[in-house]
Amino acid sequence: MTLDLSSLKNAVSSLKQALNVAHDSVFMNGLNQAQQETIRAGVIQNFEFTYELCWKFIQRWIRANVSQEDASPVTRKDLFRIAAQRGLIQEPQKWFDYSESRNMTSHTYDREQAESVFEAATKFIEEAESLLKQLEAHND
């Protein structure tokens, strides 16, 4: 079964663009604090939906290429372990950490947590791009 990866490609691209804007110090220094926080909030939102799509595509790929039993109902940690065993991701622990960052955004908002999630998003883009490449390479 071939997976339509277009939504994941779009999400990864959107996160990358948001991060590029947020890391453009010349641009960001020209903004007031509220504008800067809005840009960073956009990065966090892009991280949220990109992360969600990533784990859902991992689940779909496992369901299509490994077995139904391995894909559901298992925890995300189990999915990430299986994904690592199958070469889709490198280090499941990183994905466990991204899951915690994602969960932070859905429960409460404060600046310190937002900064932590922003930093996670900065690291996550590389993992998301790598996953996308692996899914493309293993997409039958």
VEXDREN-2710 file (C-alpha; in Angstrom, 1 decimal):
% VEXDREN-2710
k/r/px/py/pz
1/MET/0.0/0.0/0.0
2/THR/1.4/3.3/-1.0
3/LEU/0.9/6.2/1.4
4/ASP/0.0/9.6/0.2
5/LEU/2.7/11.6/2.0
6/SER/1.7/15.0/0.6
7/SER/0.1/16.2/3.9
8/LEU/3.3/15.2/5.8
9/LYS/5.5/16.9/3.2
10/ASN/3.4/20.1/3.5
11/ALA/3.6/20.0/7.3
12/VAL/7.3/19.5/7.4
13/SER/7.8/22.3/4.9
14/SER/5.6/24.6/6.9
15/LEU/7.5/23.9/10.1
16/LYS/10.8/24.5/8.3
17/GLN/9.6/27.8/6.9
18/ALA/8.3/29.0/10.3
19/LEU/11.6/28.1/11.9
20/ASN/13.5/29.9/9.2
21/VAL/11.5/33.0/10.0
22/ALA/11.9/32.7/13.7
23/HIS/15.7/32.1/13.4
24/ASP/16.1/35.2/11.1
25/SER/17.6/37.5/13.8
26/VAL/17.6/40.5/11.5
27/PHE/13.9/40.1/10.9
28/MET/13.0/39.1/14.4
29/ASN/15.0/42.1/15.9
30/GLY/12.8/44.4/13.9
31/LEU/9.7/43.2/15.6
32/ASN/8.3/44.1/18.9
33/GLN/7.9/41.5/21.7
34/ALA/4.3/40.7/20.9
35/GLN/5.1/40.1/17.2
36/GLN/8.1/37.9/18.1
37/GLU/5.9/35.8/20.4
38/THR/3.4/35.5/17.7
39/ILE/6.0/34.1/15.3
40/ARG/7.2/31.7/18.0
41/ALA/3.6/30.6/18.7
42/GLY/3.3/29.9/15.0
43/VAL/6.4/27.7/15.2
44/ILE/4.9/25.8/18.2
45/GLN/1.6/25.3/16.3
46/ASN/3.5/24.0/13.3
47/PHE/5.4/21.7/15.6
48/GLU/2.2/20.4/17.1
49/PHE/0.6/19.3/13.8
50/THR/3.8/18.1/12.2
51/TYR/4.5/15.9/15.2
52/GLU/0.9/14.6/15.1
53/LEU/1.2/13.7/11.4
54/CYS/4.6/12.1/11.9
55/TRP/3.4/9.6/14.5
56/LYS/0.2/8.9/12.6
57/PHE/2.2/8.2/9.4
58/ILE/4.5/5.9/11.4
59/GLN/1.4/4.1/12.5
60/ARG/0.0/3.9/9.0
61/TRP/3.3/2.7/7.6
62/ILE/3.6/0.0/10.2
63/ARG/0.0/-1.1/9.7
64/ALA/0.6/-1.3/5.9
65/ASN/4.1/-2.9/6.0
66/VAL/4.5/-4.8/9.2
67/SER/1.2/-5.8/10.8
68/GLN/-2.0/-4.6/12.1
69/GLU/-1.1/-6.0/15.5
70/ASP/2.0/-3.9/15.7
71/ALA/0.2/-0.7/14.8
72/SER/-2.8/-0.8/17.0
73/PRO/-3.6/-0.5/19.8
74/VAL/-0.1/0.2/21.0
75/THR/1.3/3.2/22.7
76/ARG/3.2/5.9/20.9
77/LYS/6.4/4.7/22.6
78/ASP/5.8/1.2/21.2
79/LEU/5.3/2.7/17.7
80/PHE/8.5/4.7/18.0
81/ARG/10.4/1.5/19.1
82/ILE/9.0/-0.4/16.1
83/ALA/9.8/2.5/13.8
84/ALA/13.4/2.5/15.0
85/GLN/13.6/-1.3/14.6
86/ARG/12.3/-0.8/11.0
87/GLY/14.7/2.0/10.2
88/LEU/12.2/4.8/10.0
89/ILE/13.7/6.8/12.9
90/GLN/17.0/6.6/14.7
91/GLU/16.4/7.1/18.4
92/PRO/13.0/6.5/19.9
93/GLN/14.0/8.4/23.1
94/LYS/14.1/11.6/21.1
95/TRP/10.6/10.9/19.9
96/PHE/9.5/10.2/23.5
97/ASP/10.8/13.7/24.4
98/TYR/9.0/15.3/21.5
99/SER/5.8/13.7/22.7
100/GLU/6.3/15.2/26.1
101/SER/6.9/18.6/24.5
102/ARG/3.7/18.2/22.4
103/ASN/1.7/17.3/25.5
104/MET/3.0/20.5/27.3
105/THR/1.3/22.6/24.7
106/SER/-2.1/21.1/25.1
107/HIS/-2.4/21.5/28.8
108/THR/-1.4/25.0/29.7
109/TYR/0.5/28.0/28.3
110/ASP/3.3/29.9/30.0
111/ARG/6.3/31.5/28.5
112/GLU/8.8/29.1/30.0
113/GLN/7.0/26.1/28.6
114/ALA/6.6/27.8/25.3
115/GLU/10.3/28.4/25.1
116/SER/11.0/24.7/25.9
117/VAL/8.6/23.6/23.1
118/PHE/10.1/26.1/20.7
119/GLU/13.5/24.6/21.4
120/ALA/12.1/21.1/20.9
121/ALA/10.6/22.2/17.5
122/THR/14.0/23.5/16.5
123/LYS/15.5/20.1/17.1
124/PHE/12.5/18.2/15.8
125/ILE/12.6/19.5/12.2
126/GLU/15.7/17.4/11.5
127/GLU/13.9/14.2/12.8
128/ALA/10.8/15.0/10.8
129/GLU/12.7/15.5/7.6
130/SER/14.6/12.3/8.2
131/LEU/11.3/10.4/8.8
132/LEU/9.8/11.8/5.7
133/LYS/12.9/10.7/3.7
134/GLN/12.6/7.2/5.2
135/LEU/8.9/7.0/4.5
136/GLU/9.5/8.1/0.9
137/ALA/12.3/5.5/0.5
138/HIS/10.1/2.7/2.0
139/ASN/6.8/3.7/0.3
140/ASP/5.6/0.8/-1.9
END
